[in-house]
Amino acid sequence: MVNKKTKKITLTALMITLIFIGTFSIRFPNPTTGGYFHIGDSMIFTSVIILGKRNGSIAGALGGALADLLCGATIWIIPTLFIKFIMAWIMASIIDKNFS
């Protein structure tokens, strides 16, 4: 018997990891802004589809913030938490409205 709560926590942790990898390791520098493009946002959208509104948004926020922490952009950790959470929440709301 599989515990549903354990499965949800495990999938959330897996998506945090995939978002972190997509943000941290696969990036394309943008010389104009000093920032970078990454595929982490697509992983956030995937997490919302797989995990739903709450856990998908949490995974997006934590995965993005973890990437900021480990790449040395500590000033962006708190803004990233809010921005990625809101981004994922909006996407989940659009999915709920249009496909439910």
N, C-alpha and C positions, 0 to 999 in steps of 0.2 A: 504494500500500500504506500502510495506516494503522498507525503504531506504537502498540501497545496501551498501553505505559507512558506515552507522551505523552498519549494520550487520557484515561487515568485521572488523570494530574496535572492536565490541563485541566479535567476534570469536577470534581475536588476543589476547584480554585481557583474555579470558577464557583459551587459550593455554598457555599464560604466567603463569597463576595461576597453571595450571596442571603441567607444567614443574617445577615450583618452588616446588610444593608439592612432585613430584617425586624425586627431587634432595634433598630437605631439610628433609623430614620426613621419607622416606624409604631408609635408607642407611646401608651399610654393611662395617664396619671398615676394613681397610687393615693395619695390624700391621707393615708390612715391610716398607711401605712408609709413614705411618702416615695419609694417605688420606682415602678415602672411595669409595666404589662402589655404584652406585645408578641407578634408572630406569629413571632418568631425560633425558638421551640421547635418549631413545626410544620415549619419549614424544616429543622431538625435531624433530625426524624423522616423527612422526605422524603429527606434526604441519606443516611440509613442505608439506606433502601429502594433508592435508586439506586446508591450506592457500596459498600454492604456494611459489615460491622462495623468494620474498621480505618480505612478512609479516611472513612467517614461520621462516626465518632467524632472523628477528627482535625479534620475540617471543622467539626463542631459546636463543638469546644473553641476553635479558632482564630477562628471567626466571632464567637462570643460574647465572647471576650476582646478582640478588635479593637473591638467596639462599646463595651465598657467603657473601653478606652483613649481612644477618640476622643470619648466623651461626658464625660470628666473624672472617671470613677469608678475611678481607678487603683488604689485600695485593693482593688477587687474583681477585678482581672485574674487573679491566681493562683487564688483560689477558683473563679472562673468556669471557668477552664481545667479544673480537676478535676471540678467539678460537671457541666458540659456533656458532658465526655468520658464520665464514668460513666453519665450519663443516656442517652446515645446507645448506649453499650456494652450496657447492660441491655436497651434496646429491641431491639437487634440480636440479643441472646441469646434473647429471647422469640420473635422472628421465626424464628430458626434452629430453636428447639425445636418450635414449633408448625407451621411450614410447610415443614420439610425432610423 
